[in-house]
Amino acid sequence: MNPTNNPKKMFLEIVKQLRQLITEENVAVGGKLPSERELAERLQVGRSTVREALRSLELLGLIETRRGEGTFLSDYRKHRLVEVLSTFILQESKSKEDVHTTRHALEKDAIHTISNSKRLYELHIWDAFKEKLIVEEIIREDIIREIIIISNNRLGLKIWFLLKQFAGEPYLENMSLEEKSHWIQLLTAMQNGEEHQAISLYNEWLLLINRGDV
């Protein structure tokens, strides 16, 4: 495989190569895949890039990593819906706009779930997040990931992790002071069960980072 300087294309190519390898070598369900080192050598890429691709396939339920044993092919028939979704998402022709739209929908759904669940919006973690926003640097992606995890949408979380590969740099940057103010208000709205206000603040935050005003 010819290496590329584009991390997104490299990730897609590695996933494609991994799937071809599984097919061509007729790896059966439960069969062991080559090690990270061997895959990196065969695909001529760094081990960290291979590790990211394997992690995404594992989150989709297509492979299983056993500590001290290696990586094995899962029974994909148990994950038919996830497999169909992953095949659709991993096409190179998939537009960045559609990827972002899908990711935003998952994030809004998590906000909706928490805002409408007294058990979830009364968790002490929200106060901890607000305090962290005041006194520490925080990466945009970190707080969103925790919101999705707490919403307990496991399928959504698997898809969100996969979409993370396509999200680009904006989500990996630290929040500005203006963003932090938005998120403190957003978390407060969630804690008060004010879904519409929380979603509105989320949309305003997206406009801020899309315009590059932060």
Residue, then its C-alpha position, 0 to 999 in steps of 0.5 A: m500500500n502506498p503511504t499517504n500524508n492524509p490521515k483520514k485517507m490512510f485510516l480508510e485505506i487501512v480499514k479497507q486493507l484489513r477487510q481484504l486481508i480477512t477475506e483473502e486469508n479466509v479468517a474464520v469467526g474466532g480466527k486470530l488476526p496478525s499482530e499490530r507489528e505484523l500488520a504495520e509491516r505488511l501495510q507499511v504504516g505506523r503501528s499507531t495508525v493500525r491501532e486506531a483502525l483496529r480500535s474502530l473495528e472493535l468498537l463496531g463489534l467486528i473484531e475482539t481483542r483479548r488481553g495477552e492473546g491477540t485480536f480475533l474475528s468476531d461473529y459479524r452476524k451478531h452485529r448485522l445492523v452495525e456491519v451495514l452501518s459501518t460499510f456505509i460510513l466507511q465508503e471513501s465517497k462519503s461526504k464530510e458534510d454528511v459525516h458531520t451531520t450524522r455526528h451532530a445528530l448523535e450528540k443532540d440525541a444524547i443531550h435530549t436523553i439526558s435533559n429528559s432523564k431526572r436520574l441522568y441530569e441530576l448526576h454530580i458529574w455535571d457540576a464537576f464538568k462546569e468546575k473543570l471548564i472554569v479552572e482547566e483546559i478542556i478539549r472539545e471532544d472530551i466533554i461531548r464523548e462523556i455526554i454520549i457515554i452517559s446517555n447510554n446509547r451503546l450503538g450510537l457511541k460505537i458509530w460516534f467513535l467511528l465518525k470521530q476519524f472523519a471529524g477533523e481537527p476542530y474537535l481536537e482543539n481546546m475550548s476558548l473562553e467563549e466556548k466554555s461559557h456556552w458549555i457551562q450554560l448548556l450543562t446548566a440547561m441540561q441539569n434543569g431539564e431544559e432540552h430546547q435551551a440546551i440544544s439551542l446552545y449546542n447549535e450556537w456553539l457549532l456556529l462558533i467553531n464552524r465560523g472560526d470565531v473562537 
